[in-house]
Amino acid sequence: MGKSKSFADKMNKKDSSTHCSECGESITAVKLISSERSKKINAWRFNQRFVRVCKCNENEIIS
Ligand SMILES: [Zn+2]
């Protein structure tokens, strides 16, 4: 994977929004839903957020 860095760099210039500049892999937007209990209203709140996942951080996010 590391060998193709120059190729990855070209890809990044062409399509920087979907490829990671670190690993050159395509980035996937993953929706994470976390719940937390709000003491004020005594109810569960659900937070949705999109996280961009690539080879660099997929282990820590998906595990
Ligand atoms: Zn990456």
N, CA, C, O and the ligand as a Tripos MOL2 file, in Angstrom:
@<TRIPOS>MOLECULE
protein
  253   251    64     0     0
PROTEIN
NO_CHARGES

@<TRIPOS>ATOM
      1 N           0.8320   -1.2030    0.0000 N.3       1 MET1
      2 CA          0.0000    0.0000    0.0000 C.3       1 MET1
      3 C           0.8690    1.2560    0.0000 C.2       1 MET1
      4 O           0.5810    2.2120   -0.7200 O.2       1 MET1
      5 N           1.9350    1.2550    0.8090 N.am      2 GLY2
      6 CA          2.7710    2.4300    0.9100 C.3       2 GLY2
      7 C           3.5080    2.7510   -0.3700 C.2       2 GLY2
      8 O           3.8670    3.9020   -0.6160 O.2       2 GLY2
      9 N           3.7370    1.7290   -1.1920 N.am      3 LYS3
     10 CA          4.4880    1.9230   -2.4320 C.3       3 LYS3
     11 C           3.7840    2.8580   -3.3970 C.2       3 LYS3
     12 O           4.4320    3.5790   -4.1550 O.2       3 LYS3
     13 N           2.4700    2.8470   -3.3710 N.am      4 SER4
     14 CA          1.7070    3.5880   -4.3770 C.3       4 SER4
     15 C           1.4180    5.0140   -3.9310 C.2       4 SER4
     16 O           0.3690    5.5660   -4.2650 O.2       4 SER4
     17 N           2.3210    5.6090   -3.1920 N.am      5 LYS5
     18 CA          2.0490    6.9460   -2.6420 C.3       5 LYS5
     19 C           1.9280    8.0090   -3.7280 C.2       5 LYS5
     20 O           1.0530    8.8730   -3.6660 O.2       5 LYS5
     21 N           2.8210    7.9400   -4.7350 N.am      6 SER6
     22 CA          2.7390    8.9470   -5.7900 C.3       6 SER6
     23 C           1.4130    8.8390   -6.5430 C.2       6 SER6
     24 O           0.8030    9.8400   -6.9190 O.2       6 SER6
     25 N           0.9990    7.6200   -6.7450 N.am      7 PHE7
     26 CA         -0.2960    7.4150   -7.3790 C.3       7 PHE7
     27 C          -1.4120    7.9540   -6.4900 C.2       7 PHE7
     28 O          -2.3510    8.5920   -6.9670 O.2       7 PHE7
     29 N          -1.2980    7.6950   -5.2310 N.am      8 ALA8
     30 CA         -2.3060    8.1850   -4.2840 C.3       8 ALA8
     31 C          -2.3410    9.7040   -4.2770 C.2       8 ALA8
     32 O          -3.4090   10.3100   -4.1800 O.2       8 ALA8
     33 N          -1.1660   10.3170   -4.3790 N.am      9 ASP9
     34 CA         -1.1230   11.7800   -4.3930 C.3       9 ASP9
     35 C          -1.8770   12.3480   -5.5980 C.2       9 ASP9
     36 O          -2.5920   13.3440   -5.4870 O.2       9 ASP9
     37 N          -1.7020   11.7020   -6.7380 N.am     10 LYS10
     38 CA         -2.4300   12.1450   -7.9310 C.3      10 LYS10
     39 C          -3.9270   12.0090   -7.7160 C.2      10 LYS10
     40 O          -4.7090   12.8880   -8.0780 O.2      10 LYS10
     41 N          -4.3050   10.8980   -7.1230 N.am     11 MET11
     42 CA         -5.7160   10.6800   -6.8510 C.3      11 MET11
     43 C          -6.2530   11.7620   -5.9190 C.2      11 MET11
     44 O          -7.3710   12.2490   -6.0850 O.2      11 MET11
     45 N          -5.4340   12.1260   -4.9380 N.am     12 ASN12
     46 CA         -5.8740   13.1380   -3.9780 C.3      12 ASN12
     47 C          -6.1250   14.4710   -4.6510 C.2      12 ASN12
     48 O          -7.0910   15.1670   -4.3370 O.2      12 ASN12
     49 N          -5.2430   14.8240   -5.5820 N.am     13 LYS13
     50 CA         -5.4290   16.0970   -6.2700 C.3      13 LYS13
     51 C          -6.7070   16.0970   -7.1020 C.2      13 LYS13
     52 O          -7.4100   17.1000   -7.2190 O.2      13 LYS13
     53 N          -6.9730   14.9250   -7.6740 N.am     14 LYS14
     54 CA         -8.1400   14.8170   -8.5340 C.3      14 LYS14
     55 C          -9.4310   14.7980   -7.7120 C.2      14 LYS14
     56 O         -10.4440   15.3640   -8.1230 O.2      14 LYS14
     57 N          -9.3860   14.1540   -6.5680 N.am     15 ASP15
     58 CA        -10.6050   13.9210   -5.8070 C.3      15 ASP15
     59 C         -10.2990   13.9800   -4.3170 C.2      15 ASP15
     60 O         -10.3630   12.9710   -3.6160 O.2      15 ASP15
     61 N          -9.9670   15.1700   -3.8480 N.am     16 SER16
     62 CA         -9.4780   15.2850   -2.4810 C.3      16 SER16
     63 C         -10.5770   15.0520   -1.4520 C.2      16 SER16
     64 O         -10.2910   14.8070   -0.2800 O.2      16 SER16
     65 N         -11.8090   15.1260   -1.8760 N.am     17 SER17
     66 CA        -12.8890   15.0280   -0.8960 C.3      17 SER17
     67 C         -13.1360   13.5960   -0.4550 C.2      17 SER17
     68 O         -13.6960   13.3780    0.6200 O.2      17 SER17
     69 N         -12.7340   12.6130   -1.2550 N.am     18 THR18
     70 CA        -13.0780   11.2390   -0.8970 C.3      18 THR18
     71 C         -11.8690   10.3520   -0.6600 C.2      18 THR18
     72 O         -12.0210    9.1640   -0.3740 O.2      18 THR18
     73 N         -10.6600   10.9170   -0.7770 N.am     19 HIS19
     74 CA         -9.4810   10.1150   -0.5090 C.3      19 HIS19
     75 C          -8.6260   10.7730    0.5700 C.2      19 HIS19
     76 O          -8.4210   11.9860    0.5800 O.2      19 HIS19
     77 N          -8.1430    9.9400    1.4660 N.am     20 CYS20
     78 CA         -7.3320   10.4390    2.5650 C.3      20 CYS20
     79 C          -5.9390   10.8020    2.0570 C.2      20 CYS20
     80 O          -5.3490   10.0680    1.2640 O.2      20 CYS20
     81 N          -5.4160   11.9400    2.5190 N.am     21 SER21
     82 CA         -4.0720   12.3390    2.1110 C.3      21 SER21
     83 C          -3.0070   11.5540    2.8580 C.2      21 SER21
     84 O          -1.8460   11.5520    2.4480 O.2      21 SER21
     85 N          -3.3750   10.8890    3.9460 N.am     22 GLU22
     86 CA         -2.4180   10.1130    4.7310 C.3      22 GLU22
     87 C          -2.2160    8.7190    4.1430 C.2      22 GLU22
     88 O          -1.0860    8.3260    3.8520 O.2      22 GLU22
     89 N          -3.2980    7.9760    3.9670 N.am     23 CYS23
     90 CA         -3.1830    6.5810    3.5400 C.3      23 CYS23
     91 C          -3.5830    6.3880    2.0870 C.2      23 CYS23
     92 O          -3.3120    5.3310    1.5180 O.2      23 CYS23
     93 N          -4.2170    7.3700    1.4750 N.am     24 GLY24
     94 CA         -4.6170    7.2620    0.0800 C.3      24 GLY24
     95 C          -5.8510    6.4160   -0.1520 C.2      24 GLY24
     96 O          -6.2900    6.2390   -1.2880 O.2      24 GLY24
     97 N          -6.4030    5.8980    0.9200 N.am     25 GLU25
     98 CA         -7.6110    5.0880    0.7830 C.3      25 GLU25
     99 C          -8.8270    6.0030    0.6790 C.2      25 GLU25
    100 O          -8.7870    7.1590    1.0990 O.2      25 GLU25
    101 N          -9.8960    5.4740    0.1190 N.am     26 SER26
    102 CA        -11.1140    6.2640    0.0240 C.3      26 SER26
    103 C         -11.7180    6.4420    1.4140 C.2      26 SER26
    104 O         -11.6310    5.5630    2.2710 O.2      26 SER26
    105 N         -12.3190    7.5810    1.6060 N.am     27 ILE27
    106 CA        -12.9070    7.9070    2.8990 C.3      27 ILE27
    107 C         -14.3980    7.6340    2.8520 C.2      27 ILE27
    108 O         -15.0870    8.0230    1.9080 O.2      27 ILE27
    109 N         -14.8830    6.9650    3.8780 N.am     28 THR28
    110 CA        -16.2940    6.6450    3.9670 C.3      28 THR28
    111 C         -16.9100    7.4360    5.1100 C.2      28 THR28
    112 O         -16.3450    7.5130    6.2000 O.2      28 THR28
    113 N         -18.0470    8.0090    4.8580 N.am     29 ALA29
    114 CA        -18.7550    8.7010    5.9330 C.3      29 ALA29
    115 C         -19.6170    7.6850    6.6750 C.2      29 ALA29
    116 O         -20.4820    7.0350    6.0880 O.2      29 ALA29
    117 N         -19.3660    7.5620    7.9690 N.am     30 VAL30
    118 CA        -20.0960    6.6070    8.7870 C.3      30 VAL30
    119 C         -20.9230    7.3750    9.8010 C.2      30 VAL30
    120 O         -20.4360    8.2970   10.4550 O.2      30 VAL30
    121 N         -22.1640    6.9850    9.9170 N.am     31 LYS31
    122 CA        -23.0210    7.6610   10.8930 C.3      31 LYS31
    123 C         -22.8890    6.9780   12.2390 C.2      31 LYS31
    124 O         -23.1570    5.7830   12.3690 O.2      31 LYS31
    125 N         -22.4730    7.7450   13.2430 N.am     32 LEU32
    126 CA        -22.3740    7.2280   14.5990 C.3      32 LEU32
    127 C         -23.5130    7.8140   15.4250 C.2      32 LEU32
    128 O         -23.7940    9.0110   15.3700 O.2      32 LEU32
    129 N         -24.1430    6.9620   16.1720 N.am     33 ILE33
    130 CA        -25.2070    7.4320   17.0540 C.3      33 ILE33
    131 C         -24.7820    7.1400   18.4850 C.2      33 ILE33
    132 O         -24.5400    5.9910   18.8570 O.2      33 ILE33
    133 N         -24.6970    8.1770   19.2630 N.am     34 SER34
    134 CA        -24.3570    7.9980   20.6660 C.3      34 SER34
    135 C         -25.5240    8.4660   21.5220 C.2      34 SER34
    136 O         -26.2290    9.4130   21.1730 O.2      34 SER34
    137 N         -25.7110    7.8030   22.6230 N.am     35 SER35
    138 CA        -26.7980    8.2010   23.5090 C.3      35 SER35
    139 C         -26.2170    8.6940   24.8210 C.2      35 SER35
    140 O         -25.2140    8.1790   25.3160 O.2      35 SER35
    141 N         -26.8510    9.6730   25.3520 N.am     36 GLU36
    142 CA        -26.4240   10.1570   26.6590 C.3      36 GLU36
    143 C         -27.6530   10.5880   27.4480 C.2      36 GLU36
    144 O         -28.6250   11.0980   26.8900 O.2      36 GLU36
    145 N         -27.5890   10.3730   28.7370 N.am     37 ARG37
    146 CA        -28.7450   10.7240   29.5520 C.3      37 ARG37
    147 C         -28.6190   12.1700   30.0040 C.2      37 ARG37
    148 O         -27.6220   12.5740   30.6020 O.2      37 ARG37
    149 N         -29.6380   12.9220   29.7080 N.am     38 SER38
    150 CA        -29.6470   14.3230   30.1150 C.3      38 SER38
    151 C         -30.2560   14.4530   31.5010 C.2      38 SER38
    152 O         -31.3980   14.0530   31.7270 O.2      38 SER38
    153 N         -29.5000   15.0060   32.4150 N.am     39 LYS39
    154 CA        -30.0140   15.1530   33.7820 C.3      39 LYS39
    155 C         -31.0830   16.2280   33.8710 C.2      39 LYS39
    156 O         -31.9970   16.1430   34.6910 O.2      39 LYS39
    157 N         -30.9620   17.2350   33.0250 N.am     40 LYS40
    158 CA        -31.9340   18.3350   33.0530 C.3      40 LYS40
    159 C         -33.3480   17.8620   32.7680 C.2      40 LYS40
    160 O         -34.2850   18.1800   33.5000 O.2      40 LYS40
    161 N         -33.4880   17.0960   31.6910 N.am     41 ILE41
    162 CA        -34.8280   16.6780   31.2880 C.3      41 ILE41
    163 C         -35.0970   15.2260   31.6250 C.2      41 ILE41
    164 O         -36.1590   14.6950   31.3000 O.2      41 ILE41
    165 N         -34.1380   14.5770   32.2770 N.am     42 ASN42
    166 CA        -34.2780   13.1960   32.7180 C.3      42 ASN42
    167 C         -34.7350   12.2690   31.5910 C.2      42 ASN42
    168 O         -35.6720   11.4860   31.7460 O.2      42 ASN42
    169 N         -34.0650   12.3780   30.4870 N.am     43 ALA43
    170 CA        -34.4160   11.5290   29.3600 C.3      43 ALA43
    171 C         -33.1670   11.2600   28.5260 C.2      43 ALA43
    172 O         -32.1570   11.9540   28.6410 O.2      43 ALA43
    173 N         -33.2650   10.2570   27.7060 N.am     44 TRP44
    174 CA        -32.1270    9.9190   26.8480 C.3      44 TRP44
    175 C         -32.1080   10.8130   25.6290 C.2      44 TRP44
    176 O         -33.1290   11.0540   24.9850 O.2      44 TRP44
    177 N         -30.9480   11.2840   25.3400 N.am     45 ARG45
    178 CA        -30.7560   12.0660   24.1190 C.3      45 ARG45
    179 C         -29.8900   11.2660   23.1720 C.2      45 ARG45
    180 O         -28.9470   10.5900   23.5850 O.2      45 ARG45
    181 N         -30.2160   11.3510   21.9170 N.am     46 PHE46
    182 CA        -29.4140   10.6580   20.9170 C.3      46 PHE46
    183 C         -28.7190   11.6670   20.0230 C.2      46 PHE46
    184 O         -29.3480   12.5500   19.4390 O.2      46 PHE46
    185 N         -27.4440   11.5200   19.9320 N.am     47 ASN47
    186 CA        -26.6670   12.4040   19.0730 C.3      47 ASN47
    187 C         -26.2260   11.6450   17.8370 C.2      47 ASN47
    188 O         -25.6640   10.5530   17.9250 O.2      47 ASN47
    189 N         -26.4850   12.2300   16.7050 N.am     48 GLN48
    190 CA        -26.0360   11.6450   15.4480 C.3      48 GLN48
    191 C         -24.9120   12.4910   14.8860 C.2      48 GLN48
    192 O         -24.9930   13.7190   14.8540 O.2      48 GLN48
    193 N         -23.8700   11.8210   14.4490 N.am     49 ARG49
    194 CA        -22.8490   12.5890   13.7560 C.3      49 ARG49
    195 C         -22.1960   11.7140   12.7030 C.2      49 ARG49
    196 O         -22.1260   10.4920   12.8350 O.2      49 ARG49
    197 N         -21.7300   12.3590   11.6750 N.am     50 PHE50
    198 CA        -21.0350   11.6430   10.6240 C.3      50 PHE50
    199 C         -19.5390   11.7470   10.8500 C.2      50 PHE50
    200 O         -18.9990   12.8250   11.0970 O.2      50 PHE50
    201 N         -18.8860   10.6020   10.7600 N.am     51 VAL51
    202 CA        -17.4440   10.5590   10.9370 C.3      51 VAL51
    203 C         -16.8300   10.0280    9.6520 C.2      51 VAL51
    204 O         -17.3170    9.0610    9.0660 O.2      51 VAL51
    205 N         -15.7620   10.6710    9.2290 N.am     52 ARG52
    206 CA        -15.0840   10.2230    8.0180 C.3      52 ARG52
    207 C         -14.0590    9.1650    8.3900 C.2      52 ARG52
    208 O         -13.1360    9.4190    9.1640 O.2      52 ARG52
    209 N         -14.2320    7.9870    7.8330 N.am     53 VAL53
    210 CA        -13.4150    6.8420    8.2100 C.3      53 VAL53
    211 C         -12.5550    6.4020    7.0400 C.2      53 VAL53
    212 O         -13.0460    6.2330    5.9240 O.2      53 VAL53
    213 N         -11.2690    6.2180    7.3020 N.am     54 CYS54
    214 CA        -10.3720    5.6180    6.3320 C.3      54 CYS54
    215 C          -9.4510    4.6550    7.0850 C.2      54 CYS54
    216 O          -9.6760    4.3710    8.2620 O.2      54 CYS54
    217 N          -8.4180    4.1560    6.4100 N.am     55 LYS55
    218 CA         -7.5190    3.1940    7.0490 C.3      55 LYS55
    219 C          -6.8740    3.7530    8.3130 C.2      55 LYS55
    220 O          -6.5600    3.0020    9.2360 O.2      55 LYS55
    221 N          -6.6780    5.0580    8.3550 N.am     56 CYS56
    222 CA         -5.9860    5.6850    9.4890 C.3      56 CYS56
    223 C          -6.7370    5.5140   10.7980 C.2      56 CYS56
    224 O          -6.1320    5.3220   11.8530 O.2      56 CYS56
    225 N          -8.0630    5.5830   10.7230 N.am     57 ASN57
    226 CA         -8.8010    5.6140   11.9870 C.3      57 ASN57
    227 C          -9.9180    4.5830   12.0720 C.2      57 ASN57
    228 O         -10.6930    4.6020   13.0280 O.2      57 ASN57
    229 N         -10.0230    3.6770   11.0920 N.am     58 GLU58
    230 CA        -11.1630    2.7590   11.1080 C.3      58 GLU58
    231 C         -11.1330    1.8380   12.3210 C.2      58 GLU58
    232 O         -12.1840    1.4800   12.8520 O.2      58 GLU58
    233 N          -9.9430    1.4520   12.7610 N.am     59 ASN59
    234 CA         -9.8710    0.5350   13.8940 C.3      59 ASN59
    235 C         -10.4360    1.1560   15.1600 C.2      59 ASN59
    236 O         -11.1910    0.5150   15.8910 O.2      59 ASN59
    237 N         -10.0720    2.3890   15.4160 N.am     60 GLU60
    238 CA        -10.5400    2.9920   16.6550 C.3      60 GLU60
    239 C         -12.0170    3.3690   16.6020 C.2      60 GLU60
    240 O         -12.6770    3.4460   17.6380 O.2      60 GLU60
    241 N         -12.5330    3.6050   15.4030 N.am     61 ILE61
    242 CA        -13.9270    4.0130   15.2970 C.3      61 ILE61
    243 C         -14.8630    2.8150   15.2270 C.2      61 ILE61
    244 O         -15.9080    2.8050   15.8780 O.2      61 ILE61
    245 N         -14.5020    1.8180   14.4520 N.am     62 ILE62
    246 CA        -15.4230    0.7200   14.2350 C.3      62 ILE62
    247 C         -15.3580   -0.3150   15.3580 C.2      62 ILE62
    248 O         -16.3380   -1.0200   15.5960 O.2      62 ILE62
    249 N         -14.2480   -0.4170   16.0350 N.am     63 SER63
    250 CA        -14.1290   -1.4300   17.0910 C.3      63 SER63
    251 C         -15.0270   -1.1020   18.2840 C.2      63 SER63
    252 O         -15.0510   -1.8500   19.2620 O.2      63 SER63
    253 ZN         -6.2300    7.7150    6.0270 Zn       64 ZN64
@<TRIPOS>BOND
     1     1     2 1
     2     2     3 1
     3     3     4 2
     4     3     5 am
     5     5     6 1
     6     6     7 1
     7     7     8 2
     8     7     9 am
     9     9    10 1
    10    10    11 1
    11    11    12 2
    12    11    13 am
    13    13    14 1
    14    14    15 1
    15    15    16 2
    16    15    17 am
    17    17    18 1
    18    18    19 1
    19    19    20 2
    20    19    21 am
    21    21    22 1
    22    22    23 1
    23    23    24 2
    24    23    25 am
    25    25    26 1
    26    26    27 1
    27    27    28 2
    28    27    29 am
    29    29    30 1
    30    30    31 1
    31    31    32 2
    32    31    33 am
    33    33    34 1
    34    34    35 1
    35    35    36 2
    36    35    37 am
    37    37    38 1
    38    38    39 1
    39    39    40 2
    40    39    41 am
    41    41    42 1
    42    42    43 1
    43    43    44 2
    44    43    45 am
    45    45    46 1
    46    46    47 1
    47    47    48 2
    48    47    49 am
    49    49    50 1
    50    50    51 1
    51    51    52 2
    52    51    53 am
    53    53    54 1
    54    54    55 1
    55    55    56 2
    56    55    57 am
    57    57    58 1
    58    58    59 1
    59    59    60 2
    60    59    61 am
    61    61    62 1
    62    62    63 1
    63    63    64 2
    64    63    65 am
    65    65    66 1
    66    66    67 1
    67    67    68 2
    68    67    69 am
    69    69    70 1
    70    70    71 1
    71    71    72 2
    72    71    73 am
    73    73    74 1
    74    74    75 1
    75    75    76 2
    76    75    77 am
    77    77    78 1
    78    78    79 1
    79    79    80 2
    80    79    81 am
    81    81    82 1
    82    82    83 1
    83    83    84 2
    84    83    85 am
    85    85    86 1
    86    86    87 1
    87    87    88 2
    88    87    89 am
    89    89    90 1
    90    90    91 1
    91    91    92 2
    92    91    93 am
    93    93    94 1
    94    94    95 1
    95    95    96 2
    96    95    97 am
    97    97    98 1
    98    98    99 1
    99    99   100 2
   100    99   101 am
   101   101   102 1
   102   102   103 1
   103   103   104 2
   104   103   105 am
   105   105   106 1
   106   106   107 1
   107   107   108 2
   108   107   109 am
   109   109   110 1
   110   110   111 1
   111   111   112 2
   112   111   113 am
   113   113   114 1
   114   114   115 1
   115   115   116 2
   116   115   117 am
   117   117   118 1
   118   118   119 1
   119   119   120 2
   120   119   121 am
   121   121   122 1
   122   122   123 1
   123   123   124 2
   124   123   125 am
   125   125   126 1
   126   126   127 1
   127   127   128 2
   128   127   129 am
   129   129   130 1
   130   130   131 1
   131   131   132 2
   132   131   133 am
   133   133   134 1
   134   134   135 1
   135   135   136 2
   136   135   137 am
   137   137   138 1
   138   138   139 1
   139   139   140 2
   140   139   141 am
   141   141   142 1
   142   142   143 1
   143   143   144 2
   144   143   145 am
   145   145   146 1
   146   146   147 1
   147   147   148 2
   148   147   149 am
   149   149   150 1
   150   150   151 1
   151   151   152 2
   152   151   153 am
   153   153   154 1
   154   154   155 1
   155   155   156 2
   156   155   157 am
   157   157   158 1
   158   158   159 1
   159   159   160 2
   160   159   161 am
   161   161   162 1
   162   162   163 1
   163   163   164 2
   164   163   165 am
   165   165   166 1
   166   166   167 1
   167   167   168 2
   168   167   169 am
   169   169   170 1
   170   170   171 1
   171   171   172 2
   172   171   173 am
   173   173   174 1
   174   174   175 1
   175   175   176 2
   176   175   177 am
   177   177   178 1
   178   178   179 1
   179   179   180 2
   180   179   181 am
   181   181   182 1
   182   182   183 1
   183   183   184 2
   184   183   185 am
   185   185   186 1
   186   186   187 1
   187   187   188 2
   188   187   189 am
   189   189   190 1
   190   190   191 1
   191   191   192 2
   192   191   193 am
   193   193   194 1
   194   194   195 1
   195   195   196 2
   196   195   197 am
   197   197   198 1
   198   198   199 1
   199   199   200 2
   200   199   201 am
   201   201   202 1
   202   202   203 1
   203   203   204 2
   204   203   205 am
   205   205   206 1
   206   206   207 1
   207   207   208 2
   208   207   209 am
   209   209   210 1
   210   210   211 1
   211   211   212 2
   212   211   213 am
   213   213   214 1
   214   214   215 1
   215   215   216 2
   216   215   217 am
   217   217   218 1
   218   218   219 1
   219   219   220 2
   220   219   221 am
   221   221   222 1
   222   222   223 1
   223   223   224 2
   224   223   225 am
   225   225   226 1
   226   226   227 1
   227   227   228 2
   228   227   229 am
   229   229   230 1
   230   230   231 1
   231   231   232 2
   232   231   233 am
   233   233   234 1
   234   234   235 1
   235   235   236 2
   236   235   237 am
   237   237   238 1
   238   238   239 1
   239   239   240 2
   240   239   241 am
   241   241   242 1
   242   242   243 1
   243   243   244 2
   244   243   245 am
   245   245   246 1
   246   246   247 1
   247   247   248 2
   248   247   249 am
   249   249   250 1
   250   250   251 1
   251   251   252 2
@<TRIPOS>SUBSTRUCTURE
     1 MET1         2 RESIDUE 1 A MET
     2 GLY2         6 RESIDUE 1 A GLY
     3 LYS3        10 RESIDUE 1 A LYS
     4 SER4        14 RESIDUE 1 A SER
     5 LYS5        18 RESIDUE 1 A LYS
     6 SER6        22 RESIDUE 1 A SER
     7 PHE7        26 RESIDUE 1 A PHE
     8 ALA8        30 RESIDUE 1 A ALA
     9 ASP9        34 RESIDUE 1 A ASP
    10 LYS10       38 RESIDUE 1 A LYS
    11 MET11       42 RESIDUE 1 A MET
    12 ASN12       46 RESIDUE 1 A ASN
    13 LYS13       50 RESIDUE 1 A LYS
    14 LYS14       54 RESIDUE 1 A LYS
    15 ASP15       58 RESIDUE 1 A ASP
    16 SER16       62 RESIDUE 1 A SER
    17 SER17       66 RESIDUE 1 A SER
    18 THR18       70 RESIDUE 1 A THR
    19 HIS19       74 RESIDUE 1 A HIS
    20 CYS20       78 RESIDUE 1 A CYS
    21 SER21       82 RESIDUE 1 A SER
    22 GLU22       86 RESIDUE 1 A GLU
    23 CYS23       90 RESIDUE 1 A CYS
    24 GLY24       94 RESIDUE 1 A GLY
    25 GLU25       98 RESIDUE 1 A GLU
    26 SER26      102 RESIDUE 1 A SER
    27 ILE27      106 RESIDUE 1 A ILE
    28 THR28      110 RESIDUE 1 A THR
    29 ALA29      114 RESIDUE 1 A ALA
    30 VAL30      118 RESIDUE 1 A VAL
    31 LYS31      122 RESIDUE 1 A LYS
    32 LEU32      126 RESIDUE 1 A LEU
    33 ILE33      130 RESIDUE 1 A ILE
    34 SER34      134 RESIDUE 1 A SER
    35 SER35      138 RESIDUE 1 A SER
    36 GLU36      142 RESIDUE 1 A GLU
    37 ARG37      146 RESIDUE 1 A ARG
    38 SER38      150 RESIDUE 1 A SER
    39 LYS39      154 RESIDUE 1 A LYS
    40 LYS40      158 RESIDUE 1 A LYS
    41 ILE41      162 RESIDUE 1 A ILE
    42 ASN42      166 RESIDUE 1 A ASN
    43 ALA43      170 RESIDUE 1 A ALA
    44 TRP44      174 RESIDUE 1 A TRP
    45 ARG45      178 RESIDUE 1 A ARG
    46 PHE46      182 RESIDUE 1 A PHE
    47 ASN47      186 RESIDUE 1 A ASN
    48 GLN48      190 RESIDUE 1 A GLN
    49 ARG49      194 RESIDUE 1 A ARG
    50 PHE50      198 RESIDUE 1 A PHE
    51 VAL51      202 RESIDUE 1 A VAL
    52 ARG52      206 RESIDUE 1 A ARG
    53 VAL53      210 RESIDUE 1 A VAL
    54 CYS54      214 RESIDUE 1 A CYS
    55 LYS55      218 RESIDUE 1 A LYS
    56 CYS56      222 RESIDUE 1 A CYS
    57 ASN57      226 RESIDUE 1 A ASN
    58 GLU58      230 RESIDUE 1 A GLU
    59 ASN59      234 RESIDUE 1 A ASN
    60 GLU60      238 RESIDUE 1 A GLU
    61 ILE61      242 RESIDUE 1 A ILE
    62 ILE62      246 RESIDUE 1 A ILE
    63 SER63      250 RESIDUE 1 A SER
    64 ZN64       253 GROUP 0 **** ****
